[in-house]
Amino acid sequence: MPEMTPRSWLFIPGDSERKLAKADMSGADALILDLEDSVAPAGKAAARDLVLEHLAARPGDARRPLIYVRVNPLDEDALGDLTAVMPGAPDGIVLPKTQGADDVRVLSLWLDAFEAAHGIAAGRTRILPVATETAAGTLKLAEFAEIPLPRLIGLTWGAEDLSAALGAATNLDPETGQWALIYRMARVQVLLAAKAAGVAAIDTLHIDFRDEAGLRQSSSRAAGEGFAGRLAIHPAQVAPINDSFAPSPEVVAHAERVVAAFEAEPGAGTVGLDGKMIDIPHLKQAQTVLNLHRAIAGRD
């Protein structure tokens, strides 16, 4: 079965026993057990214990859904979070408020040590940085394509912390209600940086979890732009995200016809289909669609 980057990444507060107990039934491809913003300072220690307990009850490399842990920033006791949860061998770490690719390099070195200490296969723990929550990190996005980071699974972005870092009153355009220009720029840069680094681009949250129509529309648009998945803050968002980032039956059927057309003419650089000439980029796009379709079918 081809490896598949998760489509839906559902945040679960690390200090909520009730939400943790229901998390496995959400349908999400990946859970993000949160030790950062959704946990009050007084609850951090208890959250670490609950997250470790949740991980320990679901051992193994075949864990479904995947379990990531969002730690606190590197300079805000991420090391303490890792010390607490790495015995449970999470599938990955979400690193908030990154200042650039070097933060991921530092975290990778820490994970080398934790994996060795706990008998975890070297390099198993992946990293998903939230790459735009600081002004410095946003300006350094191109570094992700320049520094070898084998643990990097993707890049995602956030608008709330960036607006706070900029001292902005809002991150939305007052006329359209959509992202303001600076946040649209950050989003585009994340997509470009991820593709240049050869990893997945993961779109940010749709804040209104009751707005399913808006979520589906913006997620379908994001998938068309090249994003591979999306963050979620409520279980109700999982199914719309999974649907939006999976090829539709019509798209799969067309991809199969493109591949079949090239197979019928071995060695050809262009072939005709439905009165149009298609070439190798169309073939590669079709193969990508079919690989994703098979990966999703295998996982589901």
NULOMI-59483 format. One record per residue (C-alpha): residue in one letter; x, y, z. Coordinates in steps of 0.1 Angstrom, whole numbers. Example, Ala and Ser with C-alpha at 12.3 -4.5 7.8 and 13.67 -1.06 7.14 Angstrom:
<gutors>
['a'; [123; -45; 78]],
['s'; [137; -11; 71]],
</gutors>
This chain:
<gutors>
['m'; [0; 0; 0]],
['p'; [15; 34; -10]],
['e'; [24; 57; 19]],
['m'; [-2; 84; 24]],
['t'; [2; 118; 41]],
['p'; [-28; 122; 64]],
['r'; [-57; 143; 49]],
['s'; [-73; 153; 82]],
['w'; [-54; 163; 113]],
['l'; [-77; 167; 143]],
['f'; [-66; 186; 174]],
['i'; [-75; 170; 207]],
['p'; [-68; 189; 240]],
['g'; [-43; 168; 259]],
['d'; [-60; 175; 292]],
['s'; [-95; 163; 282]],
['e'; [-101; 127; 291]],
['r'; [-135; 128; 275]],
['k'; [-123; 140; 241]],
['l'; [-93; 117; 242]],
['a'; [-116; 88; 248]],
['k'; [-137; 96; 217]],
['a'; [-107; 105; 195]],
['d'; [-102; 71; 179]],
['m'; [-138; 72; 165]],
['s'; [-134; 106; 148]],
['g'; [-124; 91; 114]],
['a'; [-94; 114; 113]],
['d'; [-62; 102; 95]],
['a'; [-41; 118; 123]],
['l'; [-48; 131; 158]],
['i'; [-28; 160; 172]],
['l'; [-28; 156; 210]],
['d'; [-22; 191; 221]],
['l'; [0; 202; 250]],
['e'; [2; 239; 238]],
['d'; [-25; 265; 233]],
['s'; [-56; 244; 243]],
['v'; [-41; 235; 277]],
['a'; [-39; 261; 305]],
['p'; [-6; 264; 322]],
['a'; [-19; 248; 354]],
['g'; [-30; 217; 334]],
['k'; [2; 210; 315]],
['a'; [15; 183; 338]],
['a'; [-18; 164; 339]],
['a'; [-20; 167; 301]],
['r'; [14; 152; 297]],
['d'; [3; 122; 318]],
['l'; [-29; 118; 298]],
['v'; [-12; 120; 265]],
['l'; [14; 94; 275]],
['e'; [-14; 71; 288]],
['h'; [-33; 75; 254]],
['l'; [-1; 66; 235]],
['a'; [8; 37; 257]],
['a'; [-26; 21; 251]],
['r'; [-21; 22; 213]],
['p'; [13; 7; 206]],
['g'; [28; -3; 173]],
['d'; [37; 10; 139]],
['a'; [2; 1; 125]],
['r'; [-15; 26; 148]],
['r'; [-46; 41; 133]],
['p'; [-53; 70; 134]],
['l'; [-17; 82; 136]],
['i'; [-10; 101; 168]],
['y'; [11; 133; 168]],
['v'; [17; 155; 198]],
['r'; [18; 193; 196]],
['v'; [45; 203; 221]],
['n'; [52; 238; 233]],
['p'; [77; 259; 214]],
['l'; [114; 251; 217]],
['d'; [120; 279; 241]],
['e'; [89; 272; 262]],
['d'; [96; 237; 276]],
['a'; [92; 216; 245]],
['l'; [120; 195; 260]],
['g'; [99; 188; 291]],
['d'; [70; 178; 269]],
['l'; [92; 154; 249]],
['t'; [106; 139; 280]],
['a'; [71; 131; 292]],
['v'; [56; 117; 260]],
['m'; [84; 101; 240]],
['p'; [82; 68; 260]],
['g'; [49; 64; 242]],
['a'; [65; 66; 208]],
['p'; [42; 91; 191]],
['d'; [41; 89; 153]],
['g'; [52; 126; 151]],
['i'; [56; 159; 167]],
['v'; [38; 191; 157]],
['l'; [62; 220; 164]],
['p'; [45; 254; 169]],
['k'; [59; 289; 165]],
['t'; [89; 278; 145]],
['q'; [115; 304; 138]],
['g'; [127; 286; 107]],
['a'; [141; 253; 94]],
['d'; [168; 253; 120]],
['d'; [142; 248; 147]],
['v'; [133; 215; 130]],
['r'; [169; 205; 128]],
['v'; [173; 211; 166]],
['l'; [141; 191; 173]],
['s'; [154; 163; 151]],
['l'; [186; 160; 171]],
['w'; [165; 158; 203]],
['l'; [144; 131; 188]],
['d'; [175; 111; 178]],
['a'; [184; 110; 215]],
['f'; [149; 102; 227]],
['e'; [145; 74; 202]],
['a'; [178; 58; 212]],
['a'; [168; 61; 249]],
['h'; [134; 44; 245]],
['g'; [142; 18; 219]],
['i'; [123; 35; 191]],
['a'; [134; 29; 155]],
['a'; [158; 57; 145]],
['g'; [140; 84; 124]],
['r'; [105; 69; 130]],
['t'; [92; 101; 147]],
['r'; [81; 126; 120]],
['i'; [78; 164; 124]],
['l'; [51; 188; 112]],
['p'; [61; 224; 119]],
['v'; [36; 252; 120]],
['a'; [57; 274; 99]],
['t'; [41; 309; 99]],
['e'; [32; 317; 135]],
['t'; [61; 341; 138]],
['a'; [73; 369; 115]],
['a'; [108; 354; 114]],
['g'; [96; 320; 106]],
['t'; [74; 333; 77]],
['l'; [104; 351; 62]],
['k'; [125; 320; 64]],
['l'; [101; 295; 47]],
['a'; [125; 290; 18]],
['e'; [150; 274; 42]],
['f'; [130; 242; 43]],
['a'; [141; 235; 7]],
['e'; [177; 242; 16]],
['i'; [184; 222; 48]],
['p'; [181; 183; 47]],
['l'; [154; 174; 72]],
['p'; [146; 137; 68]],
['r'; [119; 137; 96]],
['l'; [99; 165; 79]],
['i'; [65; 151; 68]],
['g'; [50; 184; 57]],
['l'; [45; 221; 64]],
['t'; [14; 238; 78]],
['w'; [5; 273; 87]],
['g'; [-15; 294; 111]],
['a'; [-30; 328; 110]],
['e'; [-40; 335; 146]],
['d'; [-5; 335; 162]],
['l'; [9; 354; 132]],
['s'; [-17; 382; 136]],
['a'; [-8; 384; 173]],
['a'; [29; 386; 164]],
['l'; [22; 414; 139]],
['g'; [0; 433; 163]],
['a'; [-29; 431; 138]],
['a'; [-64; 438; 148]],
['t'; [-77; 411; 124]],
['n'; [-64; 386; 99]],
['l'; [-94; 389; 76]],
['d'; [-100; 413; 48]],
['p'; [-129; 436; 60]],
['e'; [-145; 437; 25]],
['t'; [-144; 400; 15]],
['g'; [-142; 383; 49]],
['q'; [-114; 361; 35]],
['w'; [-78; 361; 46]],
['a'; [-61; 395; 44]],
['l'; [-32; 399; 19]],
['i'; [-3; 391; 43]],
['y'; [-20; 358; 54]],
['r'; [-27; 348; 18]],
['m'; [10; 355; 10]],
['a'; [20; 333; 40]],
['r'; [-2; 305; 28]],
['v'; [12; 306; -7]],
['q'; [47; 306; 6]],
['v'; [40; 275; 27]],
['l'; [27; 257; -4]],
['l'; [57; 266; -24]],
['a'; [82; 258; 4]],
['a'; [66; 224; 10]],
['k'; [67; 215; -27]],
['a'; [103; 226; -30]],
['a'; [112; 205; 0]],
['g'; [94; 175; -14]],
['v'; [68; 173; 15]],
['a'; [31; 178; 19]],
['a'; [14; 212; 24]],
['i'; [-13; 211; 50]],
['d'; [-38; 239; 50]],
['t'; [-48; 257; 82]],
['l'; [-80; 255; 102]],
['h'; [-115; 266; 91]],
['i'; [-125; 283; 124]],
['d'; [-163; 280; 122]],
['f'; [-168; 242; 127]],
['r'; [-205; 246; 120]],
['d'; [-199; 260; 85]],
['e'; [-197; 227; 66]],
['a'; [-205; 242; 32]],
['g'; [-177; 268; 37]],
['l'; [-153; 241; 48]],
['r'; [-160; 219; 19]],
['q'; [-157; 247; -6]],
['s'; [-124; 260; 7]],
['s'; [-110; 225; 12]],
['s'; [-118; 215; -24]],
['r'; [-101; 247; -36]],
['a'; [-71; 239; -14]],
['a'; [-68; 204; -28]],
['g'; [-70; 218; -63]],
['e'; [-41; 242; -55]],
['g'; [-19; 213; -43]],
['f'; [-25; 211; -5]],
['a'; [-26; 174; 7]],
['g'; [-48; 179; 38]],
['r'; [-61; 202; 65]],
['l'; [-61; 208; 102]],
['a'; [-94; 204; 121]],
['i'; [-106; 216; 154]],
['h'; [-139; 195; 157]],
['p'; [-148; 160; 148]],
['a'; [-176; 173; 125]],
['q'; [-149; 187; 102]],
['v'; [-131; 154; 96]],
['a'; [-155; 138; 70]],
['p'; [-157; 170; 49]],
['i'; [-119; 173; 49]],
['n'; [-113; 136; 41]],
['d'; [-138; 139; 12]],
['s'; [-123; 171; -2]],
['f'; [-87; 158; -2]],
['a'; [-96; 125; -19]],
['p'; [-100; 122; -57]],
['s'; [-137; 120; -67]],
['p'; [-149; 90; -87]],
['e'; [-150; 112; -118]],
['v'; [-114; 123; -114]],
['v'; [-102; 87; -108]],
['a'; [-121; 75; -139]],
['h'; [-104; 102; -160]],
['a'; [-70; 94; -146]],
['e'; [-75; 57; -154]],
['r'; [-84; 66; -190]],
['v'; [-52; 88; -193]],
['v'; [-30; 60; -181]],
['a'; [-47; 35; -204]],
['a'; [-42; 59; -234]],
['f'; [-5; 60; -228]],
['e'; [-3; 22; -221]],
['a'; [-19; 17; -255]],
['e'; [9; 36; -272]],
['p'; [42; 26; -255]],
['g'; [69; 52; -258]],
['a'; [46; 79; -270]],
['g'; [52; 114; -256]],
['t'; [17; 126; -265]],
['v'; [-15; 108; -271]],
['g'; [-50; 118; -281]],
['l'; [-80; 115; -257]],
['d'; [-115; 129; -263]],
['g'; [-102; 150; -292]],
['k'; [-74; 166; -272]],
['m'; [-37; 160; -271]],
['i'; [-23; 151; -237]],
['d'; [14; 148; -228]],
['i'; [37; 134; -201]],
['p'; [27; 160; -174]],
['h'; [-9; 148; -178]],
['l'; [3; 112; -173]],
['k'; [22; 121; -142]],
['q'; [-8; 139; -128]],
['a'; [-30; 109; -135]],
['q'; [-5; 86; -118]],
['t'; [-5; 108; -88]],
['v'; [-43; 107; -86]],
['l'; [-44; 69; -88]],
['n'; [-16; 65; -63]],
['l'; [-35; 87; -38]],
['h'; [-68; 68; -46]],
['r'; [-51; 34; -39]],
['a'; [-35; 47; -7]],
['i'; [-68; 60; 6]],
['a'; [-86; 28; -3]],
['g'; [-59; 8; 15]],
['r'; [-61; 29; 46]],
['d'; [-99; 31; 48]],
</gutors>
